[in-house]
Amino acid sequence: MGYKTIVLKYMQLKQCKTTSQTSQHNLRHIFNDVTRSNPSASQVTFKECESSMFRTRKILQPMIPQSASEFSEVLPTTTFAVNHKATVIVDVGRHAIPAVHCLLTNKDDELYVAVIQKIRELVPQLEPDCAMSDWEQAARNAVKRVYPGIRVNGCWFHYTQAIWRKTQKYGLASTCRGNLECASFVKKIMAIPFLPAELILPIYNLLQIPTLQQSQMKKLEVFLNYFEKQWLTKIGPEELSIFNLKYVTNNAAESYHGKLKSIIKSSHPRIWNFLTVINNIIADYDNEMAWIQEGREITRPSKKKNVMNNEHRKRCKEKLLSGSYSPIQFLERISCYIGNATSLEDTINSDDSDMLEEPESFGSIETNKCVVCLQTRSSTWVFMPCRHANCCTQCSDTIDQLQQTCPTCRGIIEGKFQIFLN
C-alpha cells in the first residue's frame, strides 16, 4: 500500500468520524455522502469504518437512560416514555404547526388523559371547540374527558380506507370494479360523512340496494352489517359527520409524521438522536411561526385538483342548504368525485399506519347518471385525454358550445367519443 493511499484512507476515515459527530443521519448515509463527495478518497469500506464512527458518536452523548428517574437527572423538564408517539397539530393561519410531541408507553385512555390534562395545565387559555384525529377510540375519549363539550371528528380519508378494506375483506372489491350499481353504492357509503349528522340515518335508509347475484348479495349484507354496527352505532352520526368542518382529514398530521420518519430514518432511534431531531424541527417551526405572524406565505399554493374538489363540495353544500339539491342528490354529486379525486385503493398490506400514501383507484366506473344534470343516461361521452366517462349527450353538447373543461377533473378536453351503456 503506497503512502498516498494511506493518506487518502486516513482522510476519508477522519471525515466520516467528524461528520458522524454533528449529523443525525444514520452512519451508512454519512459514509455514502463522504464517499460521493470525494471519489478519489474511496479507499475505505463502510465495514472498516463503521465501528470507529459509532464510537465517535457515542462518546459525545450521555448514557442511554434505563428509566424515567435516570432520564430526569439529565434532562429534568422532559418526560420519559417509549414505544408510541403522539403529536398535537394546531391550525395557525391555514398552516399546520406541530405544537406538542409525546412519547408514550402504551395507548390506553388513562395515559392519553394524562397527556391532554398536562397540555391543559400548561396552556389553560386553550379552549378548543373541535378536534380531529384518526379513529383510535382511546385518544378520542381522552379529549372529550378533558375538554367536555368539544366536537371530536375522525379523518374522512381514514374512514374511506376502512370502508375499502372491508369491501376487499368481504369480497366486494372485484364486484365494484365490474358492476356500475355496486360501485356507485359503495361510493355513496364513503360519501355519507359529508351529510349533516341528522340526515345520515334517514338518507342511509333511503339508499337503493344494488341488484346483485345471490352470492354477491350475501357479501353485501355482511358489509352492511359491519357498517351499521361500527359506524352508525358505535361511532354514531354526530362523530361521523364532517359537514361544516373546515378540514375533513388529518393529512397534515400524517404528512408531518412521514417527514419525521424520513429525517430519523429508524423505527427505534436512540433517545438523544430523537431529541436532537425534535429540537431542530421545533426551531424550524419557530421560524415559520414568525413568518406567519409577519403575514408571509410559507407554503406552496394548494394543488389545482384539491382546490377544485373543495370548490365542488362547497357548491354542493350551498345547493343543499338552499334546497336546490335534495339530500339524495347532494350525496350523489359528492360520491361522483370519489374514486377520481381521492383514489381509494390504498396500500392495504402496509403495516405503516403513519405513512399515508395515495392509493390506486378501484376503477373508473361511475354511476349511470350524468354528473352534470343527474339524469339517467343510456350512453356516456368519454372526454380525452382524462378519460372521464360521466356525461350525457345533451350536457356534452353544452360543454362543447361553451368550450368548458371536463366536469370531473376540470382538465382541458381535446376530444371525446360515445359509449352506449345498454
C-alpha positions as CSV (number, residue, x, y, z in Angstrom):
1,M,0.0,0.0,0.0
2,G,1.5,3.3,-1.1
3,Y,1.9,6.4,1.0
4,K,-0.7,8.3,-1.0
5,T,-3.3,5.5,-0.5
6,I,-2.6,5.5,3.3
7,V,-3.2,9.3,3.4
8,L,-6.4,9.1,1.5
9,K,-7.8,6.3,3.7
10,Y,-6.9,8.4,6.8
11,M,-8.6,11.5,5.4
12,Q,-11.7,9.5,4.4
13,L,-11.9,7.9,7.9
14,K,-11.4,11.2,9.6
15,Q,-14.1,12.9,7.6
16,C,-16.6,10.1,8.3
17,K,-15.9,10.3,12.0
18,T,-16.1,14.1,12.1
19,T,-19.4,14.1,10.2
20,S,-20.9,11.5,12.5
21,Q,-20.4,13.8,15.4
22,T,-22.6,16.6,14.0
23,S,-25.0,14.8,11.7
24,Q,-28.1,12.9,12.9
25,H,-28.3,10.7,9.7
26,N,-27.5,7.1,10.1
27,L,-23.9,6.0,9.7
28,R,-24.3,4.4,6.3
29,H,-25.9,7.6,4.9
30,I,-22.9,9.6,6.2
31,F,-20.4,7.2,4.7
32,N,-22.1,7.3,1.3
33,D,-22.2,11.1,1.3
34,V,-18.5,11.4,2.2
35,T,-17.5,8.8,-0.5
36,R,-19.6,10.5,-3.2
37,S,-18.2,14.0,-2.4
38,N,-14.6,12.7,-2.9
39,P,-14.4,9.6,-5.1
40,S,-10.6,9.7,-5.2
41,A,-10.6,9.1,-1.4
42,S,-12.8,6.0,-1.6
43,Q,-10.2,3.7,-0.1
44,V,-12.2,2.5,3.0
45,T,-15.2,0.3,3.0
46,F,-18.2,1.0,5.3
47,K,-17.4,-2.2,7.3
48,E,-13.9,-0.9,8.0
49,C,-15.0,2.4,9.5
50,E,-18.5,1.7,10.9
51,S,-17.2,0.9,14.4
52,S,-15.0,4.0,14.6
53,M,-17.9,6.2,13.5
54,F,-20.2,4.6,16.1
55,R,-17.7,5.1,18.9
56,T,-17.1,8.7,17.9
57,R,-20.8,9.5,18.0
58,K,-21.4,7.6,21.3
59,I,-18.7,9.5,23.2
60,L,-20.5,12.8,22.7
61,Q,-23.8,11.5,24.0
62,P,-24.8,10.8,27.6
63,M,-25.6,7.2,28.6
64,I,-29.0,6.0,27.4
65,P,-31.3,6.2,30.4
66,Q,-32.9,3.0,31.6
67,S,-35.8,4.6,33.5
68,A,-37.7,7.9,33.9
69,S,-35.7,8.7,37.0
70,E,-32.4,8.3,35.3
71,F,-33.6,10.4,32.4
72,S,-34.8,13.2,34.7
73,E,-31.4,13.5,36.2
74,V,-30.0,14.5,32.9
75,L,-33.0,16.5,31.5
76,P,-35.3,17.4,34.4
77,T,-38.0,19.2,32.4
78,T,-38.7,16.3,30.0
79,T,-41.0,13.3,30.4
80,F,-39.5,9.9,29.6
81,A,-41.5,7.2,27.8
82,V,-41.2,4.7,25.0
83,N,-42.9,2.7,22.2
84,H,-45.5,5.1,20.8
85,K,-45.6,8.7,19.7
86,A,-48.4,11.3,19.7
87,T,-48.3,14.7,18.1
88,V,-50.8,17.6,18.5
89,I,-51.1,19.7,15.4
90,V,-52.7,23.2,15.5
91,D,-54.0,25.4,12.8
92,V,-52.3,28.7,12.6
93,G,-53.3,30.9,9.7
94,R,-54.2,28.0,7.4
95,H,-50.9,26.3,8.3
96,A,-50.5,23.1,10.3
97,I,-48.0,23.6,13.1
98,P,-46.9,20.7,15.4
99,A,-47.3,22.1,18.9
100,V,-46.8,19.0,21.2
101,H,-44.7,15.9,20.9
102,C,-45.2,12.9,23.3
103,L,-43.6,9.5,23.7
104,L,-46.0,7.0,25.2
105,T,-45.6,3.7,26.8
106,N,-49.0,2.5,25.5
107,K,-52.2,3.8,24.0
108,D,-54.8,3.4,26.8
109,D,-57.4,6.0,27.9
110,E,-55.7,7.0,31.1
111,L,-52.3,7.8,29.5
112,Y,-53.9,9.9,26.8
113,V,-55.9,11.7,29.5
114,A,-52.7,12.4,31.5
115,V,-51.1,13.9,28.4
116,I,-54.1,16.1,27.5
117,Q,-54.5,17.2,31.1
118,K,-50.9,18.3,31.1
119,I,-51.5,20.3,27.9
120,R,-54.5,22.0,29.6
121,E,-52.3,22.7,32.6
122,L,-49.6,24.3,30.5
123,V,-52.0,26.2,28.3
124,P,-55.1,27.0,30.5
125,Q,-56.3,29.6,28.0
126,L,-56.7,26.9,25.3
127,E,-60.4,26.1,24.9
128,P,-60.8,24.2,21.6
129,D,-64.3,23.7,20.2
130,C,-63.3,20.9,17.8
131,A,-60.6,18.4,17.2
132,M,-59.8,15.8,14.5
133,S,-57.9,12.5,14.8
134,D,-57.9,9.1,13.3
135,W,-60.5,6.7,14.6
136,E,-58.5,5.5,17.7
137,Q,-61.1,5.4,20.4
138,A,-58.8,5.9,23.4
139,A,-57.5,9.3,22.1
140,R,-61.0,10.5,21.2
141,N,-62.3,9.5,24.6
142,A,-59.5,11.3,26.4
143,V,-60.0,14.6,24.5
144,K,-63.7,14.5,25.4
145,R,-63.0,13.8,29.1
146,V,-60.5,16.7,29.4
147,Y,-62.5,19.1,27.2
148,P,-66.2,18.4,27.9
149,G,-68.4,19.7,25.0
150,I,-65.7,19.6,22.4
151,R,-66.6,18.2,19.0
152,V,-64.3,15.3,18.1
153,N,-64.5,14.1,14.5
154,G,-62.5,11.4,12.7
155,C,-60.5,11.7,9.5
156,W,-62.6,11.1,6.4
157,F,-59.6,9.6,4.4
158,H,-59.1,7.0,7.2
159,Y,-62.8,6.3,7.1
160,T,-62.7,5.6,3.3
161,Q,-59.6,3.4,3.8
162,A,-61.5,1.4,6.4
163,I,-64.6,1.0,4.2
164,W,-62.4,-0.1,1.2
165,R,-60.5,-2.6,3.3
166,K,-63.8,-4.2,4.3
167,T,-65.0,-4.4,0.7
168,Q,-61.8,-6.3,0.0
169,K,-62.2,-8.5,3.1
170,Y,-65.8,-9.4,2.2
171,G,-65.1,-9.9,-1.5
172,L,-66.9,-6.9,-2.8
173,A,-63.9,-5.1,-4.3
174,S,-64.0,-7.2,-7.5
175,T,-67.7,-6.7,-7.8
176,C,-67.3,-2.9,-7.6
177,R,-64.8,-3.0,-10.4
178,G,-67.2,-4.7,-12.7
179,N,-70.6,-3.5,-11.6
180,L,-71.7,0.1,-12.0
181,E,-74.5,-0.2,-9.5
182,C,-72.4,-1.7,-6.7
183,A,-69.5,0.8,-7.3
184,S,-72.0,3.7,-7.1
185,F,-73.5,2.3,-3.8
186,V,-70.1,1.9,-2.1
187,K,-69.1,5.4,-3.2
188,K,-72.3,6.7,-1.5
189,I,-71.4,4.9,1.7
190,M,-68.0,6.6,1.5
191,A,-69.6,10.0,0.9
192,I,-72.2,9.7,3.8
193,P,-70.0,11.6,6.3
194,F,-70.4,14.8,4.2
195,L,-74.1,14.8,5.2
196,P,-75.3,16.7,8.2
197,A,-75.5,14.4,11.2
198,E,-79.3,14.5,11.4
199,L,-79.6,13.3,7.8
200,I,-77.1,10.4,7.9
201,L,-79.5,7.7,9.2
202,P,-82.6,8.8,7.2
203,I,-80.6,9.0,3.9
204,Y,-78.8,5.7,4.6
205,N,-82.2,4.0,5.0
206,L,-83.3,5.5,1.6
207,L,-80.3,4.2,-0.4
208,Q,-81.2,1.8,-3.1
209,I,-79.5,-1.6,-2.5
210,P,-77.8,-2.7,-5.8
211,T,-79.2,-5.7,-7.6
212,L,-76.6,-8.5,-7.4
213,Q,-76.3,-12.2,-7.7
214,Q,-77.2,-14.2,-4.6
215,S,-73.6,-14.9,-3.6
216,Q,-72.6,-11.3,-4.0
217,M,-75.7,-10.1,-2.1
218,K,-74.7,-12.2,0.9
219,K,-71.3,-10.4,0.8
220,L,-73.0,-7.1,0.6
221,E,-75.2,-7.9,3.6
222,V,-72.1,-8.8,5.7
223,F,-70.6,-5.5,4.7
224,L,-73.7,-3.5,5.6
225,N,-73.9,-5.2,9.0
226,Y,-70.3,-4.1,9.6
227,F,-71.1,-0.5,8.5
228,E,-74.2,-0.2,10.7
229,K,-72.6,-1.7,13.7
230,Q,-69.2,0.1,13.5
231,W,-70.1,3.5,12.0
232,L,-73.8,4.1,12.6
233,T,-74.0,2.6,16.1
234,K,-70.5,2.6,17.7
235,I,-69.2,5.9,16.2
236,G,-72.6,7.5,15.6
237,P,-73.8,10.2,13.2
238,E,-72.5,13.1,15.3
239,E,-68.9,12.0,15.2
240,L,-69.1,10.5,11.7
241,S,-70.4,13.7,10.1
242,I,-67.8,16.2,8.7
243,F,-70.5,18.6,7.5
244,N,-69.5,22.2,8.1
245,L,-65.9,21.2,9.1
246,K,-63.0,23.4,7.8
247,Y,-60.8,20.3,7.4
248,V,-62.1,16.8,6.6
249,T,-58.9,14.8,7.0
250,N,-55.9,14.8,9.3
251,N,-53.5,14.6,6.4
252,A,-51.4,17.4,7.9
253,A,-50.6,15.2,10.9
254,E,-49.9,12.2,8.7
255,S,-47.7,14.2,6.5
256,Y,-45.7,15.5,9.4
257,H,-45.2,12.0,10.8
258,G,-43.9,11.0,7.4
259,K,-41.5,13.9,7.4
260,L,-40.3,13.0,10.9
261,K,-39.7,9.4,9.9
262,S,-37.8,10.4,6.8
263,I,-35.5,12.5,8.9
264,I,-34.9,10.0,11.7
265,K,-34.6,7.0,9.3
266,S,-35.1,4.5,12.1
267,S,-38.0,2.8,13.8
268,H,-36.2,2.7,17.1
269,P,-33.8,5.7,17.3
270,R,-31.6,6.4,20.3
271,I,-33.3,8.8,22.6
272,W,-30.6,11.5,22.2
273,N,-30.8,11.3,18.4
274,F,-34.6,11.6,18.6
275,L,-34.4,14.7,20.9
276,T,-31.9,16.4,18.6
277,V,-34.2,15.9,15.6
278,I,-37.2,17.2,17.5
279,N,-35.3,20.2,18.8
280,N,-34.2,21.0,15.2
281,I,-37.7,20.7,14.0
282,I,-39.1,22.9,16.7
283,A,-36.5,25.6,15.8
284,D,-37.6,25.3,12.2
285,Y,-41.3,25.8,13.1
286,D,-40.5,28.7,15.4
287,N,-39.1,30.4,12.3
288,E,-42.2,29.6,10.3
289,M,-44.4,30.9,13.1
290,A,-42.5,34.2,13.0
291,W,-43.0,34.4,9.2
292,I,-46.7,33.6,9.5
293,Q,-47.1,36.4,12.1
294,E,-45.4,38.8,9.6
295,G,-48.1,37.8,7.0
296,R,-45.7,35.9,4.8
297,E,-46.6,32.7,2.8
298,I,-44.5,29.7,3.9
299,T,-46.0,27.0,1.7
300,R,-46.8,26.5,-2.0
301,P,-50.4,27.1,-3.1
302,S,-52.8,24.1,-2.9
303,K,-52.8,21.8,-5.9
304,K,-55.4,22.6,-8.5
305,K,-57.1,19.3,-8.0
306,N,-57.6,19.9,-4.3
307,V,-58.8,23.4,-4.9
308,M,-61.4,22.2,-7.5
309,N,-62.5,19.4,-5.2
310,N,-63.1,21.8,-2.3
311,E,-65.0,24.2,-4.6
312,H,-67.1,21.3,-5.8
313,R,-68.0,20.3,-2.3
314,K,-68.7,23.9,-1.4
315,R,-71.1,24.3,-4.3
316,C,-72.9,21.1,-3.4
317,K,-73.3,22.2,0.2
318,E,-74.7,25.6,-0.9
319,K,-77.2,23.9,-3.1
320,L,-78.2,21.5,-0.3
321,L,-78.8,24.4,2.1
322,S,-80.7,26.4,-0.5
323,G,-82.9,23.5,-1.4
324,S,-81.6,23.2,-5.0
325,Y,-80.4,19.7,-4.1
326,S,-82.2,17.1,-2.1
327,P,-80.1,15.2,0.4
328,I,-80.0,12.2,-2.1
329,Q,-78.9,14.5,-4.9
330,F,-76.2,16.0,-2.7
331,L,-74.9,12.6,-1.8
332,E,-74.9,11.5,-5.5
333,R,-72.9,14.6,-6.5
334,I,-70.4,14.2,-3.8
335,S,-70.0,10.5,-4.4
336,C,-69.3,11.1,-8.2
337,Y,-65.9,12.5,-7.3
338,I,-64.9,9.6,-5.1
339,G,-62.6,7.3,-6.9
340,N,-61.4,10.0,-9.3
341,A,-60.3,12.7,-6.9
342,T,-59.4,10.7,-3.8
343,S,-58.3,7.3,-5.1
344,L,-59.4,4.7,-2.7
345,E,-57.4,1.5,-3.2
346,D,-54.7,2.1,-0.6
347,T,-51.7,0.2,0.4
348,I,-53.8,-2.3,2.3
349,N,-50.9,-4.7,3.0
350,S,-48.7,-1.9,4.6
351,D,-48.3,-2.1,8.3
352,D,-47.0,1.5,8.4
353,S,-50.0,3.4,9.7
354,D,-48.2,6.7,9.9
355,M,-47.4,6.9,6.2
356,L,-50.4,8.0,4.3
357,E,-49.8,7.0,0.7
358,E,-52.1,7.8,-2.2
359,P,-53.8,4.6,-3.2
360,E,-54.9,3.3,-6.5
361,S,-58.4,3.9,-7.7
362,F,-60.8,0.9,-7.7
363,G,-61.8,1.7,-11.2
364,S,-63.2,4.5,-13.4
365,I,-66.7,3.2,-13.0
366,E,-69.2,6.0,-12.4
367,T,-72.9,5.9,-11.7
368,N,-75.3,5.6,-14.7
369,K,-76.4,9.2,-14.1
370,C,-74.9,12.2,-15.7
371,V,-72.7,14.1,-13.2
372,V,-73.9,17.5,-14.6
373,C,-77.7,17.1,-14.7
374,L,-78.0,13.9,-12.6
375,Q,-80.4,12.3,-15.2
376,T,-80.2,8.7,-16.1
377,R,-78.4,8.2,-19.3
378,S,-78.4,5.4,-22.0
379,S,-75.0,6.4,-23.3
380,T,-72.0,8.3,-22.0
381,W,-69.4,10.6,-23.5
382,V,-65.7,9.9,-22.7
383,F,-63.5,13.0,-22.6
384,M,-59.9,12.9,-23.7
385,P,-57.2,12.8,-22.5
386,C,-58.6,12.5,-19.0
387,R,-60.9,9.5,-20.0
388,H,-63.7,10.5,-17.6
389,A,-66.9,8.9,-18.8
390,N,-69.7,10.7,-16.9
391,C,-71.7,13.0,-19.2
392,C,-75.0,12.6,-21.2
393,T,-75.3,13.7,-24.8
394,Q,-77.2,17.0,-24.0
395,C,-74.7,18.1,-21.4
396,S,-71.8,17.1,-23.6
397,D,-73.1,19.3,-26.4
398,T,-73.5,22.2,-24.0
399,I,-69.9,21.8,-22.8
400,D,-68.8,21.8,-26.4
401,Q,-70.7,25.0,-27.1
402,L,-69.3,26.8,-24.0
403,Q,-65.8,25.4,-24.5
404,Q,-65.7,24.3,-20.9
405,T,-63.5,21.7,-19.2
406,C,-64.2,18.2,-18.0
407,P,-66.8,18.5,-15.3
408,T,-65.0,15.9,-13.2
409,C,-61.3,16.9,-13.2
410,R,-61.6,20.4,-14.9
411,G,-59.0,19.3,-17.4
412,I,-58.8,20.5,-21.0
413,I,-60.9,18.5,-23.4
414,E,-59.0,17.6,-26.6
415,G,-61.5,15.1,-27.9
416,K,-64.4,12.8,-27.0
417,F,-66.2,9.6,-28.0
418,Q,-69.5,8.0,-27.1
419,I,-70.2,4.7,-25.3
420,F,-73.6,3.1,-25.2
421,L,-74.4,1.6,-21.8
422,N,-77.4,-0.6,-22.7
